[in-house]
Structure formats: C-alpha cells, structure tokens
Amino acid sequence: MAMQADQPADALAVIRRIQASIDAVAARARDAQTTLSATYRRSMDGAKAASQYHQAARF
C-alpha cells in the first residue's frame, strides 16, 4: 500500500509513532533472541560437560 505525499501532518505523526513502536519491538526481539541463544549455548555446554564427566567416571 503506497502512501500519498499529501498526508495530513497528524496522520504522518501517527505513522511515525507506529513505525517507532515497530522498531522498538523489533529491537527488543533481537535482544531477547541474543539472550536466548546465549542461555541455550551455556545450557548445552553444561550438558556436554556433565556427559563428559559421566563418561569419564565409567572408566
């Protein structure tokens, strides 16, 4: 959907607020994804270490 150039100033202000809100949500989602990925990696590393410990304990 194309925007017309002659939008009223208040409509443009609303559009800009919506765009800013979308950008803020996207930034929070990226931050959450980064945190989730780091937490997952630490958990997997811990599980691997526990597995290696148990494997070494069998010998």
C-alpha positions, -999 to +999 in steps of 0.1 A: +000+000+000+016+033-011+014+064+010+002+096-007+025+126-004-002+149+008-010+131+041-021+154+069+006+162+095-013+145+123-016+113+102+022+114+095+029+118+132+007+087+139+025+068+112+059+078+126+049+067+161+037+033+148+070+029+129+090+038+160+069+013+180+076-014+155+113-006+155+113-008+193+096-042+194+120-055+167+150-043+188+136-060+219+130-092+200+166-091+187+179-086+223+157-114+235+169-137+208+205-129+216+199-136+253+180-168+245+208-180+222+235-173+248+214-191+275+209-221+252+246-223+244+255-222+281+229-249+289+242-271+260+278-266+272+268-276+307+250-307+295+281-317+274+304-312+304+281-334+325+280-360+298+318-360+296+321-362+334+298-392+335+316-408+306+350-404+323+335-418+356+327-450+338+364-458+333 
